[in-house]
Amino acid sequence: MDAQSSRGKNVRQQIEKLGPWFQNMRIGGIQTAPEHFLGDYPSFKWQGFKHIVPDDLEGRSVLDIGCNAGFYTMEMKRRNAGRVLGIDSDPHYLNQAKFAAEHEGLNIEYRQMSVYEVPKLKERFDLVIFMGVLYHLRHPLLALDLLYEHVVDDMMLFQCLQRGAQEIPDLQENYDFSEWSIFDQPDYPKLFFVEERYASDPTNWFFPNKPAMEAMLRSSGFVIRENPEPEVYLLGRGERHYAVEPPTFVAS
């Protein structure tokens, strides 16, 4: 066996040892999850919206929340980002991310943290990536409020699984207490609560319809700049709703 074949065998063994993988990465030309139920995920999704992220991030800072095996952190580093930090609450995924970044020679920092702990970072980032996380959270609005208050400086790349109506309704600013019928409209902003499991995952707690997702983002102070795919948004900072109180964070 020549040296190249030996290296390839070693990488494959490491990938298998670190499995199972949710993100289908390519490490040394070897796919980590070639049989993924969604296909070549997340690469095929990335192809549909990568144009909304600057090709050259010019040394800007990036925070990826719920980074999993680090697909997006690596893509940002390849786009000339400066400091790149990936956080995840699952050490299994962080071990995968560290292995992938080290093998590809990319200087990326990873930490085990929850989204609810981002105030501990005491830092704002030029680009925050928050994809595929919100519907796994028991407190989704708190998470959005914490991101706005503590870490988002300019842009946030956001995605959340949606179910239900995709049409945006024309709503009044206020309704009388006696109004009931508005809530029966399919396009009224709604969150669907999953008490047990969806897709066999007990952490799938909430699924908004599109009107609810966009309303939640606006309420938390985010401005929708682009919506290149049904569930994907590029957000900027605006003004949060007048009735929203800044979240209080108590360090443990």
MOMO-V948762 format. One record per helix or strand. SS is the DSSP state (H for helix, E for strand). FROM is the first residue (numbers start at 1). TO is the last residue. If there is no record, write none. Layout:
ss:SS from:FROM to:TO
ss:SS from:FROM to:TO
This chain:
ss:H from:3 to:17
ss:E from:26 to:27
ss:E from:30 to:31
ss:H from:43 to:52
ss:E from:62 to:65
ss:H from:71 to:78
ss:E from:84 to:88
ss:H from:91 to:104
ss:E from:109 to:112
ss:H from:115 to:121
ss:E from:125 to:131
ss:H from:134 to:136
ss:H from:140 to:150
ss:E from:152 to:159
ss:E from:162 to:162
ss:H from:181 to:184
ss:E from:191 to:193
ss:E from:198 to:198
ss:E from:201 to:201
ss:E from:206 to:208
ss:H from:210 to:219
ss:E from:222 to:229
ss:E from:232 to:237
